Amino acid sequence: MKPGKSGRFEVSVDGELVFSKAALKRHARPGEIAGLLSPKLGPPLDWR
């Protein structure tokens, strides 16, 4: 993770941009980022 500028919110995995608030002109929906990361990183861990 690294801090952004100008209120940007971007998520990258291995240098590949996965989500960009600036490009989509909206915030991520609940669970959207996890859904985008699952194909690349596998399912989220269950911490129960």
HTML snippet that shows the backbone in 3Dmol.js (N, CA, C, O; Angstrom):
<script src="https://3Dmol.org/build/3Dmol-min.js"></script>
<div id="view" style="width:600px;height:400px;position:relative"></div>
<script>
const pdb = `
ATOM      1  N   MET A   1       0.838  -1.179   0.000  1.00  0.00           N
ATOM      2  CA  MET A   1       0.000   0.000   0.000  1.00  0.00           C
ATOM      3  C   MET A   1       0.875   1.231   0.000  1.00  0.00           C
ATOM      4  O   MET A   1       1.953   1.255   0.594  1.00  0.00           O
ATOM      5  N   LYS A   2       0.390   2.246  -0.675  1.00  0.00           N
ATOM      6  CA  LYS A   2       1.057   3.537  -0.607  1.00  0.00           C
ATOM      7  C   LYS A   2       0.003   4.625  -0.683  1.00  0.00           C
ATOM      8  O   LYS A   2      -1.004   4.472  -1.374  1.00  0.00           O
ATOM      9  N   PRO A   3       0.229   5.722   0.021  1.00  0.00           N
ATOM     10  CA  PRO A   3      -0.755   6.802   0.048  1.00  0.00           C
ATOM     11  C   PRO A   3      -0.951   7.413  -1.336  1.00  0.00           C
ATOM     12  O   PRO A   3      -0.018   7.511  -2.133  1.00  0.00           O
ATOM     13  N   GLY A   4      -2.178   7.816  -1.595  1.00  0.00           N
ATOM     14  CA  GLY A   4      -2.489   8.461  -2.864  1.00  0.00           C
ATOM     15  C   GLY A   4      -2.535   9.966  -2.714  1.00  0.00           C
ATOM     16  O   GLY A   4      -2.217  10.515  -1.659  1.00  0.00           O
ATOM     17  N   LYS A   5      -2.931  10.616  -3.777  1.00  0.00           N
ATOM     18  CA  LYS A   5      -3.045  12.072  -3.787  1.00  0.00           C
ATOM     19  C   LYS A   5      -4.422  12.449  -4.300  1.00  0.00           C
ATOM     20  O   LYS A   5      -5.048  11.681  -5.031  1.00  0.00           O
ATOM     21  N   SER A   6      -4.885  13.599  -3.929  1.00  0.00           N
ATOM     22  CA  SER A   6      -6.116  14.179  -4.466  1.00  0.00           C
ATOM     23  C   SER A   6      -7.349  13.306  -4.253  1.00  0.00           C
ATOM     24  O   SER A   6      -8.259  13.314  -5.083  1.00  0.00           O
ATOM     25  N   GLY A   7      -7.394  12.557  -3.158  1.00  0.00           N
ATOM     26  CA  GLY A   7      -8.562  11.736  -2.877  1.00  0.00           C
ATOM     27  C   GLY A   7      -8.684  10.520  -3.776  1.00  0.00           C
ATOM     28  O   GLY A   7      -9.764   9.937  -3.875  1.00  0.00           O
ATOM     29  N   ARG A   8      -7.621  10.129  -4.423  1.00  0.00           N
ATOM     30  CA  ARG A   8      -7.648   8.958  -5.297  1.00  0.00           C
ATOM     31  C   ARG A   8      -7.687   7.685  -4.457  1.00  0.00           C
ATOM     32  O   ARG A   8      -7.110   7.622  -3.371  1.00  0.00           O
ATOM     33  N   PHE A   9      -8.366   6.692  -4.970  1.00  0.00           N
ATOM     34  CA  PHE A   9      -8.373   5.369  -4.356  1.00  0.00           C
ATOM     35  C   PHE A   9      -8.150   4.378  -5.479  1.00  0.00           C
ATOM     36  O   PHE A   9      -9.014   4.187  -6.335  1.00  0.00           O
ATOM     37  N   GLU A  10      -6.986   3.749  -5.468  1.00  0.00           N
ATOM     38  CA  GLU A  10      -6.637   2.789  -6.504  1.00  0.00           C
ATOM     39  C   GLU A  10      -6.093   1.526  -5.853  1.00  0.00           C
ATOM     40  O   GLU A  10      -5.362   1.581  -4.865  1.00  0.00           O
ATOM     41  N   VAL A  11      -6.463   0.395  -6.423  1.00  0.00           N
ATOM     42  CA  VAL A  11      -6.000  -0.894  -5.924  1.00  0.00           C
ATOM     43  C   VAL A  11      -5.269  -1.588  -7.061  1.00  0.00           C
ATOM     44  O   VAL A  11      -5.801  -1.745  -8.159  1.00  0.00           O
ATOM     45  N   SER A  12      -4.030  -2.003  -6.774  1.00  0.00           N
ATOM     46  CA  SER A  12      -3.218  -2.717  -7.759  1.00  0.00           C
ATOM     47  C   SER A  12      -2.716  -4.016  -7.159  1.00  0.00           C
ATOM     48  O   SER A  12      -2.476  -4.102  -5.955  1.00  0.00           O
ATOM     49  N   VAL A  13      -2.558  -5.029  -8.004  1.00  0.00           N
ATOM     50  CA  VAL A  13      -1.971  -6.300  -7.595  1.00  0.00           C
ATOM     51  C   VAL A  13      -0.850  -6.603  -8.572  1.00  0.00           C
ATOM     52  O   VAL A  13      -1.071  -6.668  -9.781  1.00  0.00           O
ATOM     53  N   ASP A  14       0.338  -6.786  -8.053  1.00  0.00           N
ATOM     54  CA  ASP A  14       1.517  -7.057  -8.884  1.00  0.00           C
ATOM     55  C   ASP A  14       1.660  -6.046 -10.017  1.00  0.00           C
ATOM     56  O   ASP A  14       1.996  -6.406 -11.145  1.00  0.00           O
ATOM     57  N   GLY A  15       1.403  -4.783  -9.706  1.00  0.00           N
ATOM     58  CA  GLY A  15       1.562  -3.718 -10.690  1.00  0.00           C
ATOM     59  C   GLY A  15       0.384  -3.552 -11.643  1.00  0.00           C
ATOM     60  O   GLY A  15       0.390  -2.636 -12.465  1.00  0.00           O
ATOM     61  N   GLU A  16      -0.620  -4.412 -11.556  1.00  0.00           N
ATOM     62  CA  GLU A  16      -1.804  -4.315 -12.425  1.00  0.00           C
ATOM     63  C   GLU A  16      -2.921  -3.591 -11.687  1.00  0.00           C
ATOM     64  O   GLU A  16      -3.314  -4.000 -10.595  1.00  0.00           O
ATOM     65  N   LEU A  17      -3.433  -2.522 -12.278  1.00  0.00           N
ATOM     66  CA  LEU A  17      -4.522  -1.756 -11.686  1.00  0.00           C
ATOM     67  C   LEU A  17      -5.798  -2.583 -11.718  1.00  0.00           C
ATOM     68  O   LEU A  17      -6.230  -3.038 -12.777  1.00  0.00           O
ATOM     69  N   VAL A  18      -6.400  -2.773 -10.541  1.00  0.00           N
ATOM     70  CA  VAL A  18      -7.604  -3.592 -10.417  1.00  0.00           C
ATOM     71  C   VAL A  18      -8.841  -2.717 -10.239  1.00  0.00           C
ATOM     72  O   VAL A  18      -9.912  -3.038 -10.753  1.00  0.00           O
ATOM     73  N   PHE A  19      -8.691  -1.605  -9.508  1.00  0.00           N
ATOM     74  CA  PHE A  19      -9.808  -0.686  -9.289  1.00  0.00           C
ATOM     75  C   PHE A  19      -9.265   0.734  -9.222  1.00  0.00           C
ATOM     76  O   PHE A  19      -8.224   0.981  -8.612  1.00  0.00           O
ATOM     77  N   SER A  20      -9.974   1.664  -9.853  1.00  0.00           N
ATOM     78  CA  SER A  20      -9.602   3.067  -9.808  1.00  0.00           C
ATOM     79  C   SER A  20     -10.854   3.914  -9.618  1.00  0.00           C
ATOM     80  O   SER A  20     -11.725   3.959 -10.487  1.00  0.00           O
ATOM     81  N   LYS A  21     -10.931   4.581  -8.476  1.00  0.00           N
ATOM     82  CA  LYS A  21     -12.049   5.488  -8.218  1.00  0.00           C
ATOM     83  C   LYS A  21     -12.058   6.617  -9.241  1.00  0.00           C
ATOM     84  O   LYS A  21     -13.128   7.044  -9.677  1.00  0.00           O
ATOM     85  N   ALA A  22     -10.894   7.102  -9.626  1.00  0.00           N
ATOM     86  CA  ALA A  22     -10.802   8.207 -10.589  1.00  0.00           C
ATOM     87  C   ALA A  22     -11.321   7.783 -11.957  1.00  0.00           C
ATOM     88  O   ALA A  22     -12.042   8.539 -12.609  1.00  0.00           O
ATOM     89  N   ALA A  23     -10.966   6.593 -12.391  1.00  0.00           N
ATOM     90  CA  ALA A  23     -11.391   6.130 -13.713  1.00  0.00           C
ATOM     91  C   ALA A  23     -12.895   5.864 -13.762  1.00  0.00           C
ATOM     92  O   ALA A  23     -13.553   6.161 -14.759  1.00  0.00           O
ATOM     93  N   LEU A  24     -13.433   5.301 -12.677  1.00  0.00           N
ATOM     94  CA  LEU A  24     -14.862   4.954 -12.648  1.00  0.00           C
ATOM     95  C   LEU A  24     -15.736   6.100 -12.148  1.00  0.00           C
ATOM     96  O   LEU A  24     -16.957   6.081 -12.302  1.00  0.00           O
ATOM     97  N   LYS A  25     -15.087   7.102 -11.544  1.00  0.00           N
ATOM     98  CA  LYS A  25     -15.801   8.267 -10.990  1.00  0.00           C
ATOM     99  C   LYS A  25     -16.852   7.874  -9.951  1.00  0.00           C
ATOM    100  O   LYS A  25     -17.948   8.432  -9.898  1.00  0.00           O
ATOM    101  N   ARG A  26     -16.475   6.891  -9.127  1.00  0.00           N
ATOM    102  CA  ARG A  26     -17.353   6.452  -8.041  1.00  0.00           C
ATOM    103  C   ARG A  26     -16.526   5.683  -7.017  1.00  0.00           C
ATOM    104  O   ARG A  26     -15.416   5.233  -7.301  1.00  0.00           O
ATOM    105  N   HIS A  27     -17.091   5.545  -5.821  1.00  0.00           N
ATOM    106  CA  HIS A  27     -16.464   4.737  -4.780  1.00  0.00           C
ATOM    107  C   HIS A  27     -16.731   3.263  -5.057  1.00  0.00           C
ATOM    108  O   HIS A  27     -17.662   2.917  -5.784  1.00  0.00           O
ATOM    109  N   ALA A  28     -15.921   2.416  -4.481  1.00  0.00           N
ATOM    110  CA  ALA A  28     -16.151   0.970  -4.588  1.00  0.00           C
ATOM    111  C   ALA A  28     -17.389   0.602  -3.782  1.00  0.00           C
ATOM    112  O   ALA A  28     -17.641   1.161  -2.715  1.00  0.00           O
ATOM    113  N   ARG A  29     -18.149  -0.336  -4.302  1.00  0.00           N
ATOM    114  CA  ARG A  29     -19.319  -0.838  -3.584  1.00  0.00           C
ATOM    115  C   ARG A  29     -18.844  -1.844  -2.537  1.00  0.00           C
ATOM    116  O   ARG A  29     -17.769  -2.426  -2.685  1.00  0.00           O
ATOM    117  N   PRO A  30     -19.639  -2.057  -1.474  1.00  0.00           N
ATOM    118  CA  PRO A  30     -19.244  -3.050  -0.463  1.00  0.00           C
ATOM    119  C   PRO A  30     -18.980  -4.414  -1.111  1.00  0.00           C
ATOM    120  O   PRO A  30     -19.826  -4.940  -1.834  1.00  0.00           O
ATOM    121  N   GLY A  31     -17.826  -4.965  -0.849  1.00  0.00           N
ATOM    122  CA  GLY A  31     -17.444  -6.271  -1.367  1.00  0.00           C
ATOM    123  C   GLY A  31     -16.866  -6.260  -2.775  1.00  0.00           C
ATOM    124  O   GLY A  31     -16.384  -7.288  -3.250  1.00  0.00           O
ATOM    125  N   GLU A  32     -16.905  -5.122  -3.445  1.00  0.00           N
ATOM    126  CA  GLU A  32     -16.435  -5.055  -4.827  1.00  0.00           C
ATOM    127  C   GLU A  32     -14.936  -5.332  -4.947  1.00  0.00           C
ATOM    128  O   GLU A  32     -14.509  -6.075  -5.831  1.00  0.00           O
ATOM    129  N   ILE A  33     -14.149  -4.743  -4.068  1.00  0.00           N
ATOM    130  CA  ILE A  33     -12.697  -4.936  -4.133  1.00  0.00           C
ATOM    131  C   ILE A  33     -12.348  -6.400  -3.868  1.00  0.00           C
ATOM    132  O   ILE A  33     -11.516  -6.976  -4.569  1.00  0.00           O
ATOM    133  N   ALA A  34     -12.978  -7.002  -2.859  1.00  0.00           N
ATOM    134  CA  ALA A  34     -12.732  -8.424  -2.562  1.00  0.00           C
ATOM    135  C   ALA A  34     -13.083  -9.285  -3.772  1.00  0.00           C
ATOM    136  O   ALA A  34     -12.372 -10.240  -4.085  1.00  0.00           O
ATOM    137  N   GLY A  35     -14.171  -8.951  -4.446  1.00  0.00           N
ATOM    138  CA  GLY A  35     -14.562  -9.696  -5.636  1.00  0.00           C
ATOM    139  C   GLY A  35     -13.564  -9.564  -6.767  1.00  0.00           C
ATOM    140  O   GLY A  35     -13.344 -10.515  -7.518  1.00  0.00           O
ATOM    141  N   LEU A  36     -12.965  -8.405  -6.895  1.00  0.00           N
ATOM    142  CA  LEU A  36     -11.970  -8.192  -7.938  1.00  0.00           C
ATOM    143  C   LEU A  36     -10.646  -8.875  -7.610  1.00  0.00           C
ATOM    144  O   LEU A  36      -9.912  -9.279  -8.512  1.00  0.00           O
ATOM    145  N   LEU A  37     -10.340  -9.005  -6.317  1.00  0.00           N
ATOM    146  CA  LEU A  37      -9.079  -9.615  -5.899  1.00  0.00           C
ATOM    147  C   LEU A  37      -9.136 -11.138  -5.857  1.00  0.00           C
ATOM    148  O   LEU A  37      -8.109 -11.795  -6.028  1.00  0.00           O
ATOM    149  N   SER A  38     -10.313 -11.707  -5.633  1.00  0.00           N
ATOM    150  CA  SER A  38     -10.438 -13.164  -5.494  1.00  0.00           C
ATOM    151  C   SER A  38      -9.837 -13.956  -6.650  1.00  0.00           C
ATOM    152  O   SER A  38      -9.129 -14.931  -6.394  1.00  0.00           O
ATOM    153  N   PRO A  39     -10.082 -13.588  -7.913  1.00  0.00           N
ATOM    154  CA  PRO A  39      -9.475 -14.372  -9.001  1.00  0.00           C
ATOM    155  C   PRO A  39      -7.940 -14.343  -8.977  1.00  0.00           C
ATOM    156  O   PRO A  39      -7.293 -15.275  -9.455  1.00  0.00           O
ATOM    157  N   LYS A  40      -7.375 -13.294  -8.433  1.00  0.00           N
ATOM    158  CA  LYS A  40      -5.916 -13.156  -8.416  1.00  0.00           C
ATOM    159  C   LYS A  40      -5.279 -13.740  -7.156  1.00  0.00           C
ATOM    160  O   LYS A  40      -4.178 -14.289  -7.205  1.00  0.00           O
ATOM    161  N   LEU A  41      -5.986 -13.617  -6.015  1.00  0.00           N
ATOM    162  CA  LEU A  41      -5.397 -14.010  -4.734  1.00  0.00           C
ATOM    163  C   LEU A  41      -6.076 -15.194  -4.075  1.00  0.00           C
ATOM    164  O   LEU A  41      -5.598 -15.678  -3.049  1.00  0.00           O
ATOM    165  N   GLY A  42      -7.170 -15.672  -4.631  1.00  0.00           N
ATOM    166  CA  GLY A  42      -7.923 -16.737  -4.002  1.00  0.00           C
ATOM    167  C   GLY A  42      -8.995 -16.139  -3.087  1.00  0.00           C
ATOM    168  O   GLY A  42      -9.056 -14.923  -2.908  1.00  0.00           O
ATOM    169  N   PRO A  43      -9.837 -16.995  -2.512  1.00  0.00           N
ATOM    170  CA  PRO A  43     -10.926 -16.491  -1.671  1.00  0.00           C
ATOM    171  C   PRO A  43     -10.410 -15.844  -0.392  1.00  0.00           C
ATOM    172  O   PRO A  43      -9.342 -16.206   0.101  1.00  0.00           O
ATOM    173  N   PRO A  44     -11.168 -14.883   0.148  1.00  0.00           N
ATOM    174  CA  PRO A  44     -10.766 -14.254   1.416  1.00  0.00           C
ATOM    175  C   PRO A  44     -10.699 -15.290   2.530  1.00  0.00           C
ATOM    176  O   PRO A  44     -11.441 -16.272   2.520  1.00  0.00           O
ATOM    177  N   LEU A  45      -9.829 -15.071   3.465  1.00  0.00           N
ATOM    178  CA  LEU A  45      -9.711 -15.981   4.608  1.00  0.00           C
ATOM    179  C   LEU A  45     -10.911 -15.822   5.538  1.00  0.00           C
ATOM    180  O   LEU A  45     -11.430 -14.721   5.717  1.00  0.00           O
ATOM    181  N   ASP A  46     -11.331 -16.907   6.110  1.00  0.00           N
ATOM    182  CA  ASP A  46     -12.423 -16.890   7.086  1.00  0.00           C
ATOM    183  C   ASP A  46     -11.791 -16.843   8.472  1.00  0.00           C
ATOM    184  O   ASP A  46     -11.184 -17.822   8.906  1.00  0.00           O
ATOM    185  N   TRP A  47     -11.925 -15.727   9.166  1.00  0.00           N
ATOM    186  CA  TRP A  47     -11.250 -15.523  10.450  1.00  0.00           C
ATOM    187  C   TRP A  47     -12.131 -15.868  11.645  1.00  0.00           C
ATOM    188  O   TRP A  47     -11.846 -15.414  12.754  1.00  0.00           O
ATOM    189  N   ARG A  48     -13.177 -16.644  11.464  1.00  0.00           N
ATOM    190  CA  ARG A  48     -14.040 -16.980  12.599  1.00  0.00           C
ATOM    191  C   ARG A  48     -13.358 -17.878  13.565  1.00  0.00           C
ATOM    192  O   ARG A  48     -13.947 -18.256  14.578  1.00  0.00           O
TER     193      ARG A  48
END
`;
const viewer = $3Dmol.createViewer("view");
viewer.addModel(pdb, "pdb");
viewer.setStyle({}, {cartoon: {color: "spectrum"}});
viewer.zoomTo();
viewer.render();
</script>
